[in-house]
Amino acid sequence: MTHIKRIRLKLGISQDQFAHLANVHQSTVSRWERGLLQPSWDDLVQILKAAAGRLQPHDMFPTPDTFFPPDTFSTGAA
């Protein structure tokens, strides 16, 4: 499950309602959730503003390990 879908489900709303919050088309939300497209920073900020009080910044901007496997930046040096 993508991070965007987790956020939408946490809010308890449909893709169409989420699209309205983000000021995008429902098909864009569908692409985000399927991992075919990534939301821009502006999209994420818009969602956070529109969902004020229902989301915290850490819900929108998770830690780097959410996006990268643990050894992504390993140099192999001990």
ROGU-881368 format. One record per residue (C-alpha): residue in three letters; x, y, z. Coordinates in Angstrom, 3 decimals. Each point is the difference from the previous one (the first is absolute). Layout:
N
[site "ALA" [X Y Z]]
...
//
This chain:
78
[site "MET" [0.000 0.000 0.000]]
[site "THR" [1.386 3.405 -0.925]]
[site "HIS" [0.493 2.792 2.491]]
[site "ILE" [-2.651 2.117 -1.761]]
[site "LYS" [-2.564 -2.769 0.331]]
[site "ARG" [0.821 -0.386 3.709]]
[site "ILE" [-0.594 3.731 0.451]]
[site "ARG" [-3.309 -0.141 -1.875]]
[site "LEU" [-1.186 -2.986 2.021]]
[site "LYS" [1.067 1.705 3.230]]
[site "LEU" [-2.235 2.892 -1.000]]
[site "GLY" [-2.801 -2.483 -0.774]]
[site "ILE" [-0.869 1.532 -3.357]]
[site "SER" [-0.437 -1.168 -3.595]]
[site "GLN" [2.469 0.648 -2.814]]
[site "ASP" [-2.410 2.617 -1.360]]
[site "GLN" [-0.155 1.807 3.354]]
[site "PHE" [3.780 -0.202 0.343]]
[site "ALA" [0.374 1.424 -3.517]]
[site "HIS" [-2.188 2.919 1.027]]
[site "LEU" [2.248 0.654 3.042]]
[site "ALA" [3.111 -0.105 -2.181]]
[site "ASN" [-1.607 2.025 -2.796]]
[site "VAL" [0.793 -2.725 -2.551]]
[site "HIS" [-2.050 -2.428 -2.093]]
[site "GLN" [-1.030 -3.354 1.483]]
[site "SER" [2.079 -1.783 -2.648]]
[site "THR" [3.086 1.773 1.371]]
[site "VAL" [-0.707 -1.401 3.475]]
[site "SER" [-0.418 -3.439 -1.558]]
[site "ARG" [3.400 0.333 -1.710]]
[site "TRP" [1.591 1.126 3.275]]
[site "GLU" [-1.448 -2.990 1.804]]
[site "ARG" [1.185 -2.427 -2.667]]
[site "GLY" [3.501 1.509 0.054]]
[site "LEU" [-0.201 1.184 -3.600]]
[site "LEU" [0.392 3.654 0.957]]
[site "GLN" [1.409 1.804 3.025]]
[site "PRO" [-1.708 3.037 1.552]]
[site "SER" [1.972 3.212 -0.106]]
[site "TRP" [1.024 1.850 3.154]]
[site "ASP" [-2.691 2.537 -0.828]]
[site "ASP" [-2.586 -2.809 -0.167]]
[site "LEU" [1.109 -1.313 3.396]]
[site "VAL" [-0.132 3.452 1.574]]
[site "GLN" [-3.482 0.565 -1.481]]
[site "ILE" [-1.220 -3.291 1.497]]
[site "LEU" [1.482 0.869 3.401]]
[site "LYS" [-1.638 3.439 -0.015]]
[site "ALA" [-3.372 -1.362 -1.139]]
[site "ALA" [0.064 -2.751 2.631]]
[site "ALA" [1.051 2.363 2.798]]
[site "GLY" [-0.648 -1.553 3.372]]
[site "ARG" [-0.398 -3.483 -1.455]]
[site "LEU" [3.626 -0.529 -1.075]]
[site "GLN" [3.327 0.833 1.545]]
[site "PRO" [3.082 0.959 -2.057]]
[site "HIS" [1.638 -3.358 0.806]]
[site "ASP" [-2.977 -1.706 -1.694]]
[site "MET" [0.867 1.808 -3.218]]
[site "PHE" [3.777 0.054 0.182]]
[site "PRO" [1.200 -3.317 1.413]]
[site "THR" [3.540 -0.974 0.818]]
[site "PRO" [2.379 -0.859 -2.878]]
[site "ASP" [-0.130 -3.717 0.822]]
[site "THR" [-3.607 0.049 -1.208]]
[site "PHE" [1.309 0.636 -3.505]]
[site "PHE" [3.405 -1.692 -0.014]]
[site "PRO" [0.994 -3.504 1.130]]
[site "PRO" [2.427 0.016 2.973]]
[site "ASP" [3.198 -0.631 -2.009]]
[site "THR" [-0.757 2.350 -2.920]]
[site "PHE" [2.812 2.402 0.876]]
[site "SER" [2.446 -2.483 1.464]]
[site "THR" [3.553 0.421 -1.234]]
[site "GLY" [1.018 -3.459 1.092]]
[site "ALA" [2.796 1.439 2.168]]
[site "ALA" [0.139 -1.184 3.576]]
//
